Amino acid sequence: MKNKIALITGGSRGLGRDMAINIAKKGIDIIFTYHANKSAAEEVIAEIEKIGQKAKAFQLDTSNISSFDNFFSELSSHLKSENGTPNFDFLINNAGTGIYKPFVETTEQDFDAMINIHFKGVYFFTQKAIPFLNEGARIINISSGLARFTLPNSSAYASAKGAIEVFTRYLAKELAPKKIAANIVAPGAIGTDFGGGENKTNEQKRNIVSNFTALGRIGEPEDIGGVVAFLCSPDAGWINGQRIEVTGGMML
């Protein structure tokens, strides 16, 4: 019996890296994209191969919609040669960047960057992926706690994530004939390099976040990957159209 396959965007660092490794621990082979850091991608491949699963990385800018046809052509050729079919089972739309700017200082260029990578890119990447998803596949979109609670200086990023949450519910409805489930995982503040590493290096911000989080600390990548991996397991088969917030109880 062939292993199932997950495609993760932005899998070389941070949350995506942890997702890839945790999903591989479920006996699932991994395809992931990386933006620029090839050496980081190769390290993730080595980690997954140590677990005993196959892994392959492709370079992709997920905000560049014109590149998607070429990407899926390359991906389908690889999967056909490896497995005899271009299809896969899980799509995790994780890739993204952040900006921290007041609304009054956010430029059209800033806004377009957030929309392109977090909403428009996800929308059309998912559309291109649908023909390759097996019946009964799962789609997991990554949102943010900021789509529920409001902290200053994240209006463009959070608005794009709000759009993704609505989009995911539509996916769950419209892809039901193929038995494809679509869900959202919404992390809180996580200590990674995301958005310039604010949550990793800014001690003042880390203390503030810890104080209004019920479990009393900032999140780490390993707090998220296992939840995404769970949604790729048979145990999560009846979860559909849902938003799962993983914040340690922020802003309750």
Phi, psi and omega in degrees: 000130182286146175293150171286161186230135175247139173250121182240127174273141181066053186260007187270339184216170170056225183298319183298321178299313181295322176299312183301315182292317180292322177294320178300326179295344176274005180083023182252134176283152190239130164245133177218159177253156173223153184276307185217334190270087184293322182295322176296320178298319180294326176295320179294318177303314180299319178298316182291320179295328175297326178290335180108012179249161176278150177212146179212137180244142176234138174285135179199137169260106187285357173269352182261089188296330181294345181270354189292321180300315180295319179300311183291334173294314178296316181298314182294324177296317179297312183294323177298315182292327182278320192236352182083359178215146179276003189274158175218180196241335184224135174239120178244109180272094187247331190303141178178164173228169180228158170229146175243098181217141173301149178309316185290346178255354182287124182272167175299324178296317176301313182299312181299322179299317180293315180296316184297318184274326187263341181232295183300316179298315179296319181302308186277333173296316178297318179301316179292332183282335189307315181299341183260357181274130178294156172302138182083011180290171178233141172243130178236117178258139182262120177254219182201150171304334182293351173280346177256306179257166190237119172240139183302155171080017178230025190297317183290314179298310184294324178296320178295321179292325174299320178297320179297326180293318176296314180305318183297322177296322177295321176301314182301322179286309191283337180263004181304323179301334176267008181059030178268126177264145179228129181222167181242136166248127184242096178288158169269207178291124183238139181280079176231185178281359183304138176060035180086007176078020181309315186282352181261324191245339183274096186298325179298314179294319180300320179293318179299312180299316180301323183290329178254021172250128187304321182275002164078023176205169173279154181284161176234158182309322183292350175284344188254318188303320181294328179291317177296318178298320176303318180292346175266004183259159177301332180298336183261014188298338183257010175268123184207136178070024187251154174251118179251110180270130183236083188233002185072011181089050177282138172053045181285000000 
